[in-house]
């Protein structure tokens, strides 16, 4: 078997072909990345969980359908505004302490209280991730109803404990014994 010699293009033409190949590869990979990014963005937009993206010490840049559903603000009303001002956020610690921890650990989670467009207060479990460029991704879960049920349960338990505490020990004994039966003679 004889090998046929391969004719190589002139040096300048070869470099141009390599550059063109690299450019096509980058364009294809860029198109794939763009398509993936668009797909991820559309999935996040449609997610039931309230999600929004904001710049550290800056405005909201992304607001999904879940956030719209919970808070009542359309994306057009939220984007460009401070999330903390828009939702009148009440933090479990001082705001500066919350942000410092977010900056140091790149992640922060905890309960926040927000005010919706219609004036309702909601309690959310918030998870915030700080990216290297100062972007914060915030995902919240409404736990208002669960918190109300827990509070009602604690109140019922306190009432029951109070009732038990006012029953005298002798009454407890009498309650545990079988009642005496009184029979009347019928005439």
C-alpha positions in Angstrom: 0.0 0.0 0.0 1.5 3.3 -1.0 0.7 6.5 0.7 -0.2 9.4 -1.4 1.4 12.7 -0.5 -1.0 15.3 0.9 -0.7 18.7 -0.6 -0.7 21.3 2.1 -1.9 24.8 1.2 0.5 27.6 1.3 1.4 28.8 4.9 -0.8 31.9 4.8 -3.8 30.0 3.4 -3.4 27.3 6.1 -3.5 29.8 8.9 -6.6 31.4 7.4 -8.3 27.9 7.3 -7.4 27.2 10.9 -8.7 30.6 12.0 -11.9 30.1 10.0 -12.3 26.6 11.6 -11.8 28.0 15.1 -14.3 30.8 14.3 -16.9 28.3 13.1 -16.3 26.2 16.2 -16.7 29.2 18.6 -19.8 30.3 16.7 -21.3 26.9 17.0 -20.4 26.5 20.7 -21.6 30.1 21.3 -24.9 29.2 19.6 -25.2 26.1 21.8 -24.4 28.2 24.9 -26.9 30.9 23.8 -29.6 28.2 23.2 -28.9 26.6 26.6 -29.0 30.0 28.3 -32.3 30.9 26.7 -33.7 27.5 27.7 -32.6 27.9 31.3 -33.9 31.5 31.4 -37.3 30.4 30.1 -37.5 27.6 32.7 -36.6 30.0 35.5 -39.2 32.4 34.2 -41.9 29.8 34.3 -40.9 28.3 37.7 -43.6 28.2 40.4 -41.0 29.1 43.0 -40.5 32.9 43.3 -37.1 33.7 41.9 -35.4 37.0 41.2 -31.9 38.2 40.5 -30.5 41.5 41.8 -27.2 43.2 42.0 -25.6 43.5 45.4 -26.5 47.0 46.5 -28.4 47.4 43.1 -31.6 46.8 41.3 -33.6 43.7 40.4 -32.6 42.4 37.0 -34.8 39.4 36.6 -38.3 38.6 38.1 -40.0 35.3 37.3 -43.7 34.2 37.1 -43.5 32.7 40.6 -42.4 36.0 42.1 -45.3 37.7 40.2 -47.8 35.2 41.5 -46.7 35.5 45.2 -46.0 39.3 45.4 -48.4 40.6 42.8 -45.8 42.8 41.0 -45.4 42.3 37.3 -41.9 41.9 36.0 -42.1 45.4 34.5 -42.9 46.9 38.0 -40.1 45.0 39.8 -37.1 45.1 37.4 -35.0 48.2 38.0 -36.1 48.6 41.6 -34.4 47.5 44.9 -35.9 44.2 46.0 -35.7 45.3 49.7 -37.5 48.6 49.0 -40.1 47.0 46.7 -41.0 44.2 49.2 -40.3 46.2 52.4 -38.1 43.3 53.5 -37.9 42.6 57.3 -34.7 40.7 58.0 -34.2 38.4 61.1 -30.9 40.4 61.7 -29.7 43.8 60.8 -29.6 44.3 57.0 -25.9 45.1 57.1 -25.2 41.8 59.0 -27.3 39.9 56.4 -25.3 41.4 53.5 -21.9 40.9 55.2 -22.7 37.2 55.8 -23.8 36.9 52.1 -20.6 38.5 51.0 -18.4 36.4 53.2 -20.0 33.0 52.7 -21.4 33.6 49.2 -24.7 32.1 50.5 -27.4 33.1 52.9 -30.7 31.5 53.9 -33.3 32.3 56.5 -36.8 33.6 57.0 -37.8 37.0 55.6 -41.0 39.0 55.8 -42.2 40.7 52.7 -45.1 43.0 51.9 -47.0 42.1 48.7 -48.5 44.6 46.3 -52.0 44.2 47.9 -50.6 44.9 51.4 -50.5 41.3 52.7 -47.4 40.3 54.7 -45.9 36.9 53.7 -43.2 34.9 55.4 -40.7 33.3 53.1 -37.8 30.9 53.5 -35.2 32.7 51.4 -32.1 31.2 49.8 -29.6 33.7 48.3 -26.5 32.9 46.3 -23.9 35.5 45.6 -22.1 35.1 42.3 -18.6 36.4 41.6 -19.8 39.4 39.6 -22.0 40.7 42.5 -25.2 39.1 41.2 -27.5 37.6 43.8 -29.9 34.8 42.9 -32.8 34.7 45.4 -35.2 31.8 45.6 -38.1 32.1 48.1 -40.7 29.7 49.3 -43.9 31.0 50.9 -44.3 29.5 54.4 -47.0 31.9 55.7 -49.7 29.3 56.0 -47.4 26.8 57.7 -46.3 29.4 60.2 -49.9 30.3 61.0 -50.8 26.6 61.5 -47.7 26.2 63.8 -48.8 29.3 65.8 -52.3 28.0 66.1 -51.0 24.7 67.3 -48.8 26.3 69.9 -51.7 28.3 71.2 -54.0 25.3 71.4 -51.2 23.4 73.3 -50.9 26.3 75.8 -54.6 26.3 76.4 -54.6 22.6 77.0 -51.7 22.9 79.4 -53.6 25.6 81.3 -56.7 23.5 81.5 -54.7 20.5 82.9 -53.0 22.8 85.4 -56.3 23.9 87.0 -57.5 20.4 87.5 -56.8 19.4 91.1 -54.9 16.2 91.8 -57.9 14.8 93.6 -60.1 15.5 90.6 -57.6 13.5 88.5 -58.0 10.5 90.7 -61.8 10.8 90.7 -61.8 11.0 86.9 -59.7 7.8 86.6 -61.9 5.8 88.9 -65.1 4.2 87.7 -68.1 6.2 88.6 -70.2 4.8 91.4 -73.5 3.5 90.3 -76.6 4.4 92.3 -79.6 2.2 91.9 -83.0 3.3 92.9 -85.6 0.9 93.9 -88.6 1.1 91.7 -91.9 0.8 93.4 
